[in-house]
């Protein structure tokens, strides 16, 4: 039986993007690749969800973007986490951990 691609919980994509940008600025494809790599190929972020999420993060002031040149010498938009984005990452991570604990409690005691 083939396993299907899991869907991300609402709001989780923002958390994953913010966390991915902690170490260094990245372009969209790099963000998607890093998420796929770190999740051991379980989570795949498609362009149709990634770029609207990045735009939302830009509008909220959690990331900033600058044009640069990618590894393969193409023009790419690089995203950087802002100070407000770091604060948002902490808040979103706490909320995510609260939800995971609640789900674990239900699974354990149901």
SEKEGU-577396 format. One record per residue (C-alpha): chain; x, y, z; residue number from 1. Coordinates in Angstrom, 3 decimals, always signed. Each point is the difference from the previous one (the first is absolute). Last residue first. Example, Ala and Ser with C-alpha at 12.3 -4.5 7.8 and 13.67 -1.06 7.14 Angstrom:
SEKEGU-577396
+-------+----------+----------+----------+-----+
: chain :        x :        y :        z :   n :
+-------+----------+----------+----------+-----+
:     A :  +13.670 :   -1.060 :   +7.140 :   2 :
:     A :   -1.370 :   -3.440 :   +0.660 :   1 :
+-------+----------+----------+----------+-----+
end
This chain:
SEKEGU-577396
+-------+----------+----------+----------+-----+
: chain :        x :        y :        z :   n :
+-------+----------+----------+----------+-----+
:     A :   -9.032 :   +7.932 :  +24.497 : 110 :
:     A :   +2.735 :   +0.473 :   +2.574 : 109 :
:     A :   +3.200 :   -0.092 :   -2.021 : 108 :
:     A :   -1.412 :   +1.304 :   -3.263 : 107 :
:     A :   -1.805 :   +2.875 :   +1.743 : 106 :
:     A :   +3.082 :   +0.930 :   +1.998 : 105 :
:     A :   +2.213 :   -0.183 :   -3.099 : 104 :
:     A :   -2.366 :   +2.364 :   -1.816 : 103 :
:     A :   +0.141 :   +2.480 :   +2.892 : 102 :
:     A :   +3.797 :   -0.247 :   +0.114 : 101 :
:     A :   +0.200 :   +0.657 :   -3.749 : 100 :
:     A :   -2.276 :   +3.044 :   +0.395 :  99 :
:     A :   +2.127 :   +1.491 :   +2.789 :  98 :
:     A :   +3.186 :   -0.693 :   -2.005 :  97 :
:     A :   -1.506 :   +1.852 :   -2.977 :  96 :
:     A :   -0.955 :   +2.969 :   +2.185 :  95 :
:     A :   +3.507 :   +0.210 :   +1.454 :  94 :
:     A :   +1.535 :   -0.262 :   -3.481 :  93 :
:     A :   -2.303 :   +2.704 :   -1.319 :  92 :
:     A :   +0.951 :   +2.417 :   +2.783 :  91 :
:     A :   +3.747 :   -0.638 :   -0.328 :  90 :
:     A :   -0.176 :   +0.296 :   -3.797 :  89 :
:     A :   -1.987 :   +3.228 :   +0.318 :  88 :
:     A :   +2.753 :   +1.522 :   +2.116 :  87 :
:     A :   +2.605 :   -1.032 :   -2.577 :  86 :
:     A :   -2.205 :   +1.412 :   -2.749 :  85 :
:     A :   -0.220 :   +3.336 :   +1.814 :  84 :
:     A :   +3.803 :   +0.091 :   +0.060 :  83 :
:     A :   -0.041 :   -0.751 :   -3.744 :  82 :
:     A :   +0.629 :   -3.375 :   -1.690 :  81 :
:     A :   +1.590 :   +0.302 :   -3.422 :  80 :
:     A :   -1.446 :   -0.995 :   -3.379 :  79 :
:     A :   +2.043 :   -0.120 :   -3.197 :  78 :
:     A :   -1.730 :   +0.725 :   -3.316 :  77 :
:     A :   +1.760 :   -1.709 :   -2.850 :  76 :
:     A :   +1.843 :   +0.973 :   -3.202 :  75 :
:     A :   +1.744 :   -3.010 :   -1.455 :  74 :
:     A :   +3.696 :   -0.885 :   +0.297 :  73 :
:     A :   -0.541 :   -3.656 :   +0.951 :  72 :
:     A :   +0.789 :   +0.706 :   +3.663 :  71 :
:     A :   -2.533 :   +2.834 :   +0.003 :  70 :
:     A :   +0.643 :   +3.672 :   -0.748 :  69 :
:     A :   -1.663 :   +2.671 :   +2.098 :  68 :
:     A :   -3.206 :   +1.939 :   +0.445 :  67 :
:     A :   -0.889 :   +1.024 :   +3.508 :  66 :
:     A :   -2.835 :   -1.062 :   +2.268 :  65 :
:     A :   -1.059 :   +0.777 :   +3.552 :  64 :
:     A :   -1.616 :   -2.402 :   +2.430 :  63 :
:     A :   -2.351 :   +0.372 :   +2.959 :  62 :
:     A :   -1.292 :   +3.391 :   -1.168 :  61 :
:     A :   -3.602 :   -1.219 :   -0.217 :  60 :
:     A :   -0.094 :   +0.803 :   -3.735 :  59 :
:     A :   +3.213 :   -1.956 :   -0.533 :  58 :
:     A :   -1.339 :   -3.014 :   +1.937 :  57 :
:     A :   -3.170 :   +0.087 :   -2.120 :  56 :
:     A :   +2.088 :   +0.143 :   -3.198 :  55 :
:     A :   +2.053 :   -2.954 :   +1.217 :  54 :
:     A :   -3.210 :   -1.930 :   +0.685 :  53 :
:     A :   -1.350 :   +0.845 :   -3.473 :  52 :
:     A :   +3.329 :   -1.243 :   -1.422 :  51 :
:     A :   +0.073 :   -3.294 :   +1.890 :  50 :
:     A :   -3.584 :   -1.194 :   -0.545 :  49 :
:     A :   -0.164 :   -0.175 :   -3.788 :  48 :
:     A :   +3.753 :   -0.546 :   -0.175 :  47 :
:     A :   -0.364 :   -3.344 :   +1.736 :  46 :
:     A :   +1.373 :   -0.839 :   +3.415 :  45 :
:     A :   +0.916 :   -3.624 :   +0.466 :  44 :
:     A :   +0.038 :   -1.555 :   +3.447 :  43 :
:     A :   +0.930 :   -3.668 :   +0.367 :  42 :
:     A :   +3.299 :   +0.091 :   -1.926 :  41 :
:     A :   +2.177 :   -0.440 :   +3.084 :  40 :
:     A :   -1.695 :   +2.965 :   +1.696 :  39 :
:     A :   +3.322 :   +1.861 :   -0.061 :  38 :
:     A :   +0.408 :   -0.584 :   -3.748 :  37 :
:     A :   -3.541 :   +0.950 :   -0.994 :  36 :
:     A :   +0.104 :   +3.146 :   +2.150 :  35 :
:     A :   +3.429 :   +0.879 :   -1.410 :  34 :
:     A :   -1.161 :   -0.511 :   -3.581 :  33 :
:     A :   -3.060 :   +2.225 :   +0.463 :  32 :
:     A :   +2.123 :   +2.741 :   +1.555 :  31 :
:     A :   +2.630 :   -0.294 :   -2.732 :  30 :
:     A :   -2.668 :   +0.256 :   -2.707 :  29 :
:     A :   -1.320 :   +3.148 :   +1.631 :  28 :
:     A :   +3.350 :   +1.758 :   +0.330 :  27 :
:     A :   +1.963 :   -0.118 :   +3.234 :  26 :
:     A :   +1.465 :   +2.375 :   +2.573 :  25 :
:     A :   +1.891 :   -1.849 :   +2.738 :  24 :
:     A :   -0.297 :   -1.929 :   +3.251 :  23 :
:     A :   -3.435 :   +1.054 :   +1.278 :  22 :
:     A :   -1.620 :   -0.150 :   -3.470 :  21 :
:     A :   -1.133 :   -3.611 :   +0.341 :  20 :
:     A :   -1.769 :   +0.764 :   +3.264 :  19 :
:     A :   -2.010 :   +2.812 :   -1.592 :  18 :
:     A :   -0.938 :   -2.212 :   -2.945 :  17 :
:     A :   -1.035 :   -2.913 :   +2.218 :  16 :
:     A :   -2.092 :   +2.222 :   +2.282 :  15 :
:     A :   -1.731 :   +1.655 :   -2.952 :  14 :
:     A :   -0.748 :   -3.445 :   -1.449 :  13 :
:     A :   -1.530 :   -1.169 :   +3.271 :  12 :
:     A :   -2.728 :   +2.631 :   -0.016 :  11 :
:     A :   -2.649 :   -2.453 :   -1.181 :  10 :
:     A :   +1.193 :   -3.576 :   +0.578 :   9 :
:     A :   +2.190 :   -1.292 :   -2.793 :   8 :
:     A :   -1.409 :   -2.678 :   -2.245 :   7 :
:     A :   +1.702 :   -3.380 :   -0.083 :   6 :
:     A :   +1.006 :   -1.385 :   -3.425 :   5 :
:     A :   -1.490 :   -3.439 :   -0.411 :   4 :
:     A :   +1.678 :   -3.250 :   +0.858 :   3 :
:     A :   -0.140 :   -2.705 :   -2.638 :   2 :
:     A :   -1.494 :   -3.334 :   +1.056 :   1 :
+-------+----------+----------+----------+-----+
end
